[in-house]
Amino acid sequence: MLTASTSQSPDQPAKHQSAAVNAATVVAFGATMPNDEAARYLGVSPATLATWRSTRDVEINFCRIGRRVVYRRVDLDKFLADHLVGTGA
C-alpha cells in the first residue's frame, strides 16, 4: 500500500493518500469505472450489469474493492469487440 510521508501518526492516514492510491491504481490497473458508468458505456442498465455479474451469464472481468465494483475500460472494450457482429462482407 502506498503511504505519504507526513508528520501524522501512523493511525491517521495522510489526506492525499487516497489520491495517490487512486493514481497508482490507474497506472497499474488501467482506467477503471464504477458500475453505473460501465453500464452507460455498454448501453445497458446498472441492474443488468449487476445481474450479469451475479449470475455469471455474461463474462466481463471486474474488480471488487470492499463493496465497490469497478470495471477496467480495457475489459469493457474487449467485451464489445467479442460481441461485434459483422456484415459478412
URRA-V929658 format. One line per field, one symbol per residue. phi: phi as a letter, one per 30 degrees, with the letter a starting at -180 (. if undefined). burial: + if it has 9 or more other C-alpha atoms within 8 Angstrom, else -. A space follows every 50 residues. Layout:
# URRA-V929658
phi->???
burial->???
This chain:
# URRA-V929658
phi->.dbcdbcddddcdddcddddddddddddcjdbbdedddddddibdedddd dedddidccbdbbccicdcbcdedddddedddcdcddid
burial->-------------+--+--++---++---++++++--+++---+++-+++ +++---------------+++++-++--++---------
